[in-house]
Amino acid sequence: MRFTSSVLYLAIAATSPAFAQQAPVTQQAPVVENCVVQYINKVDVPARAEGTLTVLKVDEGLTVAKDQVLAVIDDTAAKINLALKQAEEKEAILNATNEVNLNDAKNSEELAKAEAEAYEELRRERAIPYWELEKKKLEAERALLRIDLAEMQKSIAEVQAFGKRQELALAQYELERRQVLAPWDGFIESRRAQLGEWVQPGTPILTLIQMDKLRVEGDIDALASRKIVKGTKVEVRIFDKDESSSSEQKPIEGTLGYVSMEIDLNRRHRVWVEIENVKDDGVWRYKPGMTADITIP
């Protein structure tokens, strides 16, 4: 009976608010492990045309802007062809806008028509033979055909001008293909080609990396991360060399930008957080390869 009362007492106490406050249940936040700073964008900028590398405007360690010319492949022939196409387009435009032949045909038609009408009057007075009148009528009809021919020639000239305009655009494109441009703002990590080297389309010229934005990647236990989704608020700490020499910077606040659907052999998900990089005295503070921590509050 004493044992039964003790059990009953414990059961009642366990359901009381006071008991619940004395024995709270805590849940540990999921831990993101194996965190490292990675590039978001890293690309080998290639040549887009064949030829000799005649200009190399940048070197390793420089920061470049989007669409900045990094190198130039021999463009002598492309420039000559562009000048030729510009002249041909100008000639085609002059032909397309030339209405001299059309106006001349219209004037000739009016004259022929007037002569035919005058010859009809003369024929009624029997001053000229019948065949002279028919000849003037045929000349008037021929003048009308000359107008149609002049209008058709003008339309053909307009089509030819359009074709020359496209040829000019193609020549301009061929010239632009010989310029190696930066696809986005970035940092020249390495130079892959040398001045004077013969390159083919696709030959790497420079390696460009993005440094203003980086990505901190890690992995998390699949079971513990069931409620961890894209957009979850996190805090990021980046280490200079190892965990014992952590930067004394404030934690970087961010959100999970990606949670993998795939579970690896260790039953873990891959996640990453995008962070903004900053410069200290002209040097980027965070660099790819640094270790980090991602904390989920």
KEBAZA-746474 format. One line per field, with one value per residue (C-alpha): x, y, z. Coordinates in steps of 0.25 Angstrom, whole numbers, plus 5000, padded with zeros to 4 digits. Layout:
! KEBAZA-746474
east: c(X, ...);
north: c(Y, ...);
up: c(Z, ...);
! end
This chain:
! KEBAZA-746474
east: c(5000, 5011, 5018, 5005, 5003, 5017, 5015, 5002, 5009, 5020, 5009, 5002, 5014, 5019, 5006, 5007, 5013, 5023, 5029, 5030, 5038, 5048, 5051, 5051, 5053, 5064, 5066, 5080, 5081, 5086, 5101, 5106, 5120, 5132, 5129, 5139, 5138, 5136, 5136, 5122, 5128, 5141, 5143, 5154, 5151, 5153, 5157, 5146, 5154, 5166, 5179, 5191, 5189, 5194, 5189, 5189, 5184, 5183, 5192, 5190, 5185, 5177, 5162, 5154, 5140, 5129, 5132, 5146, 5155, 5165, 5172, 5172, 5174, 5180, 5169, 5175, 5167, 5155, 5156, 5159, 5147, 5138, 5143, 5139, 5125, 5123, 5126, 5117, 5106, 5107, 5107, 5094, 5087, 5090, 5084, 5072, 5069, 5072, 5059, 5064, 5061, 5047, 5044, 5050, 5041, 5029, 5032, 5034, 5021, 5014, 5021, 5017, 5003, 5002, 5008, 4998, 4986, 4992, 4993, 4979, 4974, 4983, 4978, 4963, 4967, 4974, 4987, 4995, 4994, 4988, 5001, 5007, 4996, 4998, 5013, 5010, 5000, 5011, 5021, 5011, 5009, 5024, 5026, 5016, 5025, 5037, 5031, 5028, 5042, 5048, 5039, 5044, 5058, 5056, 5050, 5062, 5072, 5065, 5066, 5081, 5083, 5077, 5086, 5098, 5094, 5094, 5108, 5113, 5107, 5114, 5127, 5125, 5123, 5135, 5143, 5137, 5140, 5155, 5153, 5154, 5144, 5142, 5128, 5126, 5134, 5145, 5159, 5170, 5174, 5184, 5188, 5187, 5192, 5204, 5206, 5209, 5203, 5194, 5180, 5168, 5153, 5152, 5167, 5167, 5173, 5171, 5165, 5155, 5148, 5137, 5142, 5131, 5122, 5126, 5119, 5121, 5118, 5116, 5108, 5097, 5091, 5079, 5071, 5074, 5071, 5057, 5052, 5064, 5060, 5064, 5063, 5066, 5074, 5088, 5101, 5114, 5128, 5140, 5154, 5167, 5175, 5169, 5158, 5168, 5171, 5157, 5155, 5150, 5139, 5125, 5117, 5112, 5097, 5091, 5081, 5082, 5082, 5082, 5078, 5082, 5071, 5082, 5086, 5101, 5106, 5108, 5093, 5096, 5091, 5100, 5096, 5102, 5101, 5104, 5112, 5117, 5132, 5139, 5153, 5163, 5173, 5170, 5171, 5159, 5156, 5151, 5157, 5153, 5158, 5157, 5149, 5137, 5125, 5110, 5102, 5087, 5081);
north: c(5000, 5009, 5006, 5009, 5023, 5027, 5023, 5031, 5043, 5043, 5042, 5054, 5062, 5060, 5066, 5079, 5092, 5093, 5079, 5083, 5096, 5088, 5078, 5085, 5078, 5084, 5081, 5084, 5092, 5084, 5086, 5089, 5083, 5082, 5097, 5104, 5117, 5114, 5122, 5125, 5128, 5124, 5123, 5121, 5132, 5127, 5132, 5133, 5133, 5128, 5136, 5141, 5148, 5162, 5170, 5165, 5177, 5170, 5162, 5153, 5160, 5171, 5174, 5176, 5181, 5174, 5176, 5181, 5177, 5167, 5163, 5164, 5154, 5159, 5167, 5173, 5166, 5168, 5183, 5183, 5175, 5184, 5196, 5189, 5185, 5200, 5205, 5194, 5198, 5213, 5209, 5201, 5212, 5222, 5212, 5210, 5224, 5228, 5232, 5239, 5227, 5226, 5241, 5241, 5229, 5237, 5249, 5241, 5234, 5248, 5253, 5240, 5241, 5255, 5252, 5241, 5250, 5260, 5249, 5245, 5259, 5259, 5246, 5251, 5262, 5251, 5259, 5247, 5232, 5222, 5215, 5228, 5229, 5214, 5216, 5228, 5219, 5208, 5218, 5223, 5208, 5206, 5218, 5212, 5199, 5208, 5213, 5199, 5195, 5207, 5204, 5189, 5193, 5203, 5191, 5182, 5193, 5194, 5179, 5179, 5190, 5182, 5170, 5179, 5184, 5170, 5167, 5180, 5174, 5161, 5168, 5176, 5163, 5156, 5168, 5167, 5152, 5156, 5164, 5155, 5162, 5160, 5153, 5160, 5168, 5159, 5156, 5151, 5138, 5133, 5136, 5124, 5129, 5137, 5149, 5145, 5131, 5125, 5122, 5114, 5117, 5111, 5113, 5118, 5132, 5136, 5130, 5140, 5138, 5146, 5152, 5162, 5150, 5136, 5124, 5116, 5101, 5090, 5078, 5075, 5062, 5058, 5054, 5066, 5075, 5071, 5085, 5093, 5099, 5109, 5123, 5118, 5129, 5126, 5132, 5130, 5131, 5130, 5126, 5131, 5118, 5109, 5110, 5115, 5127, 5132, 5146, 5155, 5160, 5159, 5147, 5149, 5148, 5141, 5131, 5117, 5119, 5104, 5091, 5079, 5068, 5058, 5050, 5045, 5031, 5038, 5042, 5057, 5068, 5079, 5093, 5107, 5122, 5133, 5144, 5158, 5160, 5173, 5179, 5182, 5192, 5188, 5173, 5163, 5159, 5145, 5136, 5123, 5111, 5117, 5109, 5114, 5111, 5112, 5113, 5111, 5118);
up: c(5000, 5003, 4990, 4982, 4989, 4985, 4971, 4971, 4977, 4966, 4955, 4961, 4963, 4949, 4943, 4952, 4946, 4957, 4954, 4939, 4943, 4951, 4940, 4927, 4914, 4905, 4890, 4884, 4871, 4859, 4857, 4843, 4842, 4832, 4828, 4818, 4810, 4795, 4782, 4776, 4763, 4757, 4742, 4732, 4722, 4708, 4695, 4685, 4672, 4666, 4665, 4672, 4686, 4683, 4695, 4709, 4718, 4732, 4741, 4753, 4765, 4758, 4761, 4748, 4744, 4736, 4721, 4723, 4712, 4717, 4705, 4689, 4679, 4665, 4659, 4647, 4637, 4645, 4645, 4630, 4627, 4636, 4628, 4615, 4620, 4625, 4611, 4605, 4614, 4611, 4596, 4598, 4606, 4595, 4585, 4593, 4596, 4581, 4574, 4562, 4553, 4559, 4557, 4543, 4539, 4545, 4536, 4524, 4526, 4527, 4514, 4507, 4511, 4507, 4493, 4492, 4495, 4485, 4474, 4476, 4473, 4461, 4456, 4458, 4448, 4439, 4440, 4443, 4439, 4449, 4452, 4457, 4468, 4472, 4473, 4483, 4491, 4492, 4497, 4508, 4512, 4512, 4521, 4531, 4531, 4534, 4546, 4551, 4548, 4555, 4568, 4567, 4566, 4578, 4586, 4582, 4587, 4600, 4602, 4598, 4608, 4619, 4615, 4615, 4629, 4634, 4628, 4635, 4648, 4646, 4643, 4656, 4663, 4657, 4662, 4676, 4677, 4677, 4690, 4703, 4712, 4727, 4729, 4743, 4754, 4759, 4763, 4753, 4760, 4749, 4735, 4726, 4713, 4709, 4700, 4685, 4688, 4677, 4683, 4678, 4682, 4696, 4700, 4714, 4715, 4730, 4742, 4748, 4762, 4769, 4783, 4787, 4790, 4795, 4800, 4813, 4811, 4821, 4824, 4835, 4840, 4832, 4844, 4852, 4840, 4836, 4840, 4835, 4821, 4812, 4818, 4832, 4840, 4843, 4849, 4842, 4848, 4839, 4844, 4839, 4840, 4851, 4861, 4872, 4864, 4860, 4855, 4866, 4856, 4860, 4855, 4841, 4841, 4828, 4823, 4818, 4803, 4800, 4807, 4798, 4796, 4794, 4806, 4806, 4811, 4825, 4825, 4824, 4815, 4809, 4812, 4809, 4813, 4804, 4811, 4807, 4806, 4811, 4809, 4820, 4814, 4800, 4804, 4804, 4818, 4815, 4805, 4799, 4807, 4821, 4831, 4837, 4847, 4843, 4856, 4855, 4867);
! end
